[in-house]
Structure formats: C-alpha cells, structure tokens
Amino acid sequence: MKHTSKDFDLAGRKLTLETGILAEQATSAVLARLGDTMVLSTVVMSEKDTSLDYFPLSVEYVERLYAGGRIKGSKWVKREGRPTDDAILTARLIDRSIRPLFPKELKKDIQVIINVLSVDGENDPEILASIATSAALSISKIPWKGPISTIRVGIVGDNGGKEIVVNPRSPEGQFLELDLVVSGTSKKTVMIEAAAKQVSESTVAEAIKIAKEWNGKIIEFIQELVAEVGEEKITVQTDSDLQETIMLVEKSYKDKIVAVIEGGVEKENVGGLGEIADEIIAQQGEDTVDKKKILAALDYVFKKTIRENLLKGKRPDGRDLKQVRPISGRVGLVPRVHGSALFARGQTQVLTVATLGSSAMEQIIESAEGEETRRYFHHYSFPPYSVGETGRVGSPNRREIGHGALAEKALVPVLPSEADFPYVIRLVSEVMSSNGSTSQASVCGSTMALMDAGVPIAAPVAGIAMGIVTESPDPEKPENDTYTLLTDIIGLEDFSGEMDFKVAGTEKGITAIQLDVKNVGLTLPMIEDTLKDARVARLHILEKMHEVIPEPRKEISQYAPKIQAIKINPEKIGEVIGSGGKTIKNIIATTGAEVDVADDGTVSISGTDPKSVESAIHWIETLTRELHKGEVFDGTVKRLLGFGAFVELVPGKEGMVHVSEMSTEYVKDPADVVQIGQKVKVRVKEVDDQGRINLSMLFGEDAEKKEQAARESRSQEKKYQEYASPRTGDRSDRGPRRNNRGDRGGRGGRFGR
C-alpha cells in the first residue's frame, strides 16, 4: 500500500490518517494521530473460510505502558499482563460499532488489532482507535458497509446553562454532565455509550443529533482516503442451496418452529431446533441434505416468524408492546454481609451483595496515562446455571466485564462523596436466572443492595432494555423505515430483534446508556421514541423498588467497619507515620483500628469496634494538633535526665518536665520524684519556636491548688526582686518581704533581715 496522509480538523485539533507506514503484510493498516496520541489499527482477513456457524470477528485493543513513558510498578513483573478492563471495554465498543455492517454470508476470520503507541493525556485514544479501524476496513478488500465514524460529545452544566463540547479533552471528563460516545454511518446510529448525571431524554437526544452531524463530516474525510488508496471489495456469494433449504423449512416445518417458540418463552437459550433438524435429516436422507444448512435455515425461519409476529403487535409471551414483566424484590436476604438485594423481572433474577471497606481497599489502576484509584467498583457474574446449562466457570469473560461496567456507570452519579461517606464500595451481582437484560436487573438489584447497606445514595436507579423490529429497512432511505418498539425484551426478542437499547436512570434523568444493533442502524426518531418509552418503564420499575425499600437504612450494618475520616495538616503526616512506620503500626496494633493516610492529609480510621476507632482518632488528633498552654494530659515517664524527665503524652509525642516544675519543693534529682514507666498528670507550660513541649507536673487531688500557689509565689518573688532594685525609686509600697529559703530559716534572699 502506497504512503498516503490525510488531515482533518476535529473540533480545533488536527486528526491525521496515514497508510503505507507500518504493518505492510496486514490486509490493511492505518496509523492515526490526534495531538500526540497515536494508534495503529491493523486488519487481517484469513484466506480460507471458517467452519464456524457464526461470523468470526475478533477485536483486540492493546495498551503498552511505554505509550505514556511508564514502566510497570510491580517489583517482579515488568511486562504487561492480561488486558485491563478499560482495554476490554474499548475493544467491545469498537466491535459493537463495526460488527453490524459485515455481510452475514462472510465466513472468513477477521481480526482487528489496535496498538496504542502514544498517549498525551489530552486526546482520548479510544475514539481515535475506532476511527482508525473504520478507515482500515474501508480501504481494505474486505466486504463491509462502512465507513462509520465515532465521536465523543460532552455537556457541561445543567439544563439552565449547558454547553455542548465536541471531542472534549481527557481532563475535562470530570466536569461533564453527559459523556456520550456515538458511532454511526452517514445516515444511522449503530452504537451508543453514555454516562450521565441524571440528564433528561431531550438533552441526550440533542447531543446524539450533534454527534451524528460530526460523524457525517468524519466519514466524508475517510472516504477521501478510500478514493485515493482503497481496494476493490471482494464479492460474497449468496448460498443458493441455503435459500432452497429455507423454502423447505417454511413449507413443511413452520408449525413445529411455532411450537418451539411457544415453549421457549420462559428460557433465554431456546432448544428444540436441533430435534427438528434431526427429523428433517431422517425424512430427507443424510445424503441429500447438509445439517449445517438445515440448522441455518431453521434459525432464519425461527427469527423471521418472531419478527413477523412482533410487527403485528404479537409478542411471544402475550404481553403488550410497552408492558414490563412482573417485578418483585427482597432486601436483607443474605446474613452477615453488609447489604443484599434480590431483584426479579419475569424470569430474570439477580442477587446483588454490597460490601463496604476502608480506603485501604481502593483499587489502583495502572495505565499508560498514569495511575488512578477507584473507591467504587461493580462486578457481574453470569454462571451457566442461570440459563439451565453447563459450562466453564473461571475468570470473567468480556461480556461479564462489559455488563458489570455498565451497571457501575449507572450508579456513579448517585453515590455519596468520599467526604460524606468515607467507604470503599464493592457490588457483586450474581445472575440467578436469565431471560432478558440481566445488566439492567443488576442496576436495580444494586440500588436496593446499597440502600440495604445504609449507603446514602442521592436517588434510586433503575434500568430497562428496549428492542426494535423494522419492516424492510432501506439504508438509503431511512426515513421510510416502519418499526415497532418493544419494552423489556426477553431472550427470544433479543435474539430475533434488531437492537438491545439499555437505558438506566433515576426519576430525574438518565445515568447510563448502552446501544447495540444487529441492523444497519437507528434513525433519530427511533432513538427519541425509544428514550421516551424507556422513561415510562423506568418510572414503573422505580415504584416497585420503592415498595421493597423506600429509602436507605439510617445505619450501616453491624458487620460493616465503622469508618471516620479526619483532616490533618499534610506537614504532620510524618508524625502519624513515624520513623519506618513505627508510630502508625503502633496505633493499629494498640487500638485494633485500621488507619490510612492520604497525601492531602485525609486520615481514614476504620474498625468493627467504635471504641477502637475513637481511640485511634484521639491518638492521631493528639499527635498532630497544636497544643495549647494549660492543657492537661495523663502521660508516661519515658526517660530521666539530670535536669528533668521526658513524659510521653501519646505514643510518638513527648514533652519535658524540668526539675523546677516537678514540685513546689526543691528537687535535686528527678528520680527522687518519678520513675520510668510511672503514670503522671502533666500540664502544657509552653511550646517553643522549635516545637519542643515544656510541661509542669501535677500531683494529688489538690495538685492544681498547689500548682496555682506555686505560680503565684514565683510571680510574687519576681515582683519583690524588681522592687528591691536600686533603680526602682520609692520603696514605700513594696509590701512584706518573702523568705526565699522557704522553711529553712537564715537570712534568706538577697536582701536579708
């Protein structure tokens, strides 16, 4: 492929696509750059057809830490390991954007690998990778109905004064009320990902419209590249034998397919088609029919039958098109855990468990752009028994990671701040039974589990999955599409329909969206109508959840750690840690509480016993706060010197009592008054400019009276000395003279009798 470079102005920043630079043996490759962020997208198509009964597309998103000039922080392992969750989610986003546009007849392996070569911390490699992949597929010989484009659109501010930002910079993400990613062709939308802070449906629709306009501009830019270096697409032949087999199935076996549909309403993975295939083979003869073609024909007629019924308003389970299945719920189901909830919608059933922990439990994420910590994470598990099957059980697959991330995203806007609720929060959704949208059931169950755990969320969140079927869609004239929307799709409708549009949110607005399509995309009217119907369903579900648990519990579980956060001067952090961590280890070992110190001076203290937490707080506050003259402490004598004793106020903080402050009497040796290890009551006399603490000692019940008398006596002595000075003038008002030697008699003082 010859070297070609094209530039495009993407919202004020230069987007560059180049070919003929790297990966010359790949089917096609595009090097893309935005700012100093650079990715390489390669596409390879195998020479031979696969024997698989599904389209063999794989998308890999490869992050290397060198892209950000970093080396892995692990002491022993310096090479990157398995893909991060963020890398998997990006790969899924690109997969979902390009997959619908491949012809179903294509049976060759297609592999897309995106290498992130450089990140600048300003420009998102995710969007750049999707655009580069679209360009690589478009210029290749691989049959594909692209190009598509992907764009991020953000909204800053609320409905009263919002500002729409196209292609926001990475640091701006934290300020966005809506973070929307849209992929589409020049006419239709094929993929949506959104995270929102309770944003209205109309605002989301407005942002999608703007994204569609920008995607159209980027597609024109990609087509310029195609015009210069694009290859001729190979032709995929339609299997005429399959068409004959489909006609046979429709004519002679459709009634059996209808029976399978009716019997599969309550199951996500419908069986029975294999038995029909065996019957056809037995009747037609093994030599005259191909079992794979029969199964493909049965699948086609199966889905076609469901779609035809749906277009007539007839759902497999008899519901109205906008009707949500029966909902039930229960909280506090699991003992000993911090919070739990069971949510059921029809045959979909999800158990979510909430766990609270201290800041030490935060997750550290390492990427090319740096390290970040997360105090909230949601994990999703989809075991094979949830669909009545056997299967592999082990590390989470990409689908499980994606569904967990979607549920996590939906709840972020309603979680309390760390200042108001200093806990790390983990949610685990266990799918007990699946028949349509377990991810949105996880959103509902997770909301109730948080409330059961006593987490003060701002508002409950519910989610719903919407479906669509269209009648003879014309990609060139999308405005002529006739369509039927479905609320709360079940498994049969998901597999046979053309979209899975998941919308989660509160009564106020949307918090998360995820859209996948199996057709050539959705028009804006389709999206707007879907959002409206999804809101009606969401409000209905929220009412049912409110009946189960109307508000968060006032107190957290007795089994959850008790956590308090205090703020100290960052300059005092060293005093809490101590040399080699000695002080903080001592606090933890003595009180039984866990102590975590952040660089900004936030100290989190946690423990199951409130008394241990309070003890640790008092200890830390004493270590770090400014001491004031006159404060009294119960201390321990730690060291004796000739001029006094060092008393430990709390471990790690000592003050000195001079011999003159140990008694109202004369003290020659500190050992005559105190011993090492003795508990003594002391008062802060002063804290000097170097931070040294000077103390005075108090003894017995009348200690304060004696100390006060001693102070008055010393003050009077100083006054007498000033009056006795030759320079003081008139001596008539000097008052009685004091015996400086106390009860020992003699002349006493400088001016004796």
Buried (B, 14 or more C-beta within 10 A) or exposed (E): BEEBEBEBEBBEBEBBBBBBBBBEEBBBBBBBBBBEBBBBBBBBBEEEEBEEEEBBBEBBBBBBBEBBEBEEEEEEEEEBEEBBBBBBBBBBBBBBBBBBBBBEEBBBBBBBBBBBBBBBBBBBBBBBBBBBBBBBBBBBEBBBBBBBBBBBBBBBEEEEEBEBBBBBBBEBEEEBBBBBBBBBBBBBBBBBBBBBBBBBBEBBBBBBBBBBEBBBBBBEBBBEBBEEBBBEBEEBEEBEEBEEBBEBBBEEBBEBBBEBBEEBBBBBBBEBBEEBBEEBBEEBEEEEBBEEBBBBBBBBBBBBBBBEBBBEEEBBBEBEBBBBBEBEBBBBBBEEBBBBBBBBBBBBBBBBBBBBBBBEBBEEBBBBBEEEEEBBBBBBBBBEBBBEEEEEEEEBEBEBBBBBBBBBBBBBBBBBEBEEBBBBBBBBBBBBBBBBBBBBBBBBBBBBBBBBBBBBBEBBBBBBBBBBBBEEBEBEEBEEBEBBBBBBBBBBBBBBBBBBBBBBBBBBBBBBBBBBBBBBBBBBEBBBBBBEBBBEBBBBBBEBBBEBBEEBBEEBBEEBBBBBBBEBEEEBBEBBBBEEEEBBEBBBEEBBBBBBBBEEBBBBBBBBEEEBBBBBBEBBEBBBEEBEEEEBBEBBBEEBEEEBBBBBBBBBBBBBBBBEBBBBEEBEEBEEBBEEEEEBBBBBBBBEEEEEBBBBBBBEEEBBEBBEEBEEEEEEEEEBBEBBEEEEEEEEEEEEBBBBEEEEEEEBBEEEE
